[in-house]
Amino acid sequence: MQEEAVRWSIKVSKDTDLTLRSYLGTQGAKKGDRSKFIEEAVRRRVLQCTVQDIWARNADTDPDEMQRIVDEAVSEVRAERRSKQKAG
């Protein structure tokens, strides 16, 4: 399933443009690789910001309680995956 692409119009410094083009050139980049690189960078940065927000929001939470919550969530996801695999 291919996602619909949305065209962005962005501005970056000339130095950033040259740095990215040079890097991609050394990697044997093909058409579209710049867009893929930028999309991956944006996704990583959003994830990083989300994790930082979660850490800040839970800074006062007891570590043992947090571990219990994480373990419970992981167990639920694993059980759900197992039931889907058995059904499929």
N, C-alpha and C positions, 0 to 999 in steps of 0.2 A: 504494500500500500504506500504510494508516494504522496508526500505532503505537497500541498499547493505552495509554490514559492511566492514570496512577496518582495517586490523591489524596494530597496532602501536607497536613499540619497544621503550620503554621509560625507563629512569632511574630516580629513586627517592631515597632519603635518606632512610636508614633503619628505622629511627624514623618515617618518613612520612608513610612508608609502614605499620608499626606496628600500628600507630595511626588510619589509615584508616581501616585496618582489624579489629581492636578492636571495632571501632565505628560501622562498618557494622555488626559485630558479635552481638552487643547489640541490633541491629535493626532486628535481625532474617534474615539476608541476605541470599539470595540464589545465585546459580551459575549465573554469569553475572552481579550481582549487583555492583561489583567494576567498571566494564566498564561503566555501566549506570551512576554511581556516577561521574566518571571522565568526561564523555561526558556532563552531566549537568553542572558541574563546569566550563568546557571550554566554553560552550555556555553562561553562566552567565558572565564570565570574558570578553568575546568578546563583549557582549552587554554593559557591564560597560565601557569598553574602547571606544566603539563607542559613547556612550552618553557623555563621558568626551571630546572626540574630537569635537563633535557637540557643546557642551557648549563653548569650547575654541574658535572654529571657529566663533561663534555668540556672543562673549562677548561684542562686540561694537554695536550690533544691538539694536535699540530702543525696549524696552519691549512691548509697545503697538503695534508696527509693528509686532513683533514676535508673539504676541497673535493673531493678525488678520490672520497671515499666518497659524498658527496652527488651528484656528477655521475654516478657509476656507478648509484646507486639511481634517479635520474631517468631515465637511459637505459633501464634495465630496465622501469620503469613505462610509459614511452612505447612501447617495443617491444611490450609486452603489450597495450596499448590498440590499437595499430595492427593486431596480429594478430586481436584480437577484432572490430575494425571490418571487416576483410576477411572474416572468417568470418560476420559477421552481415549 
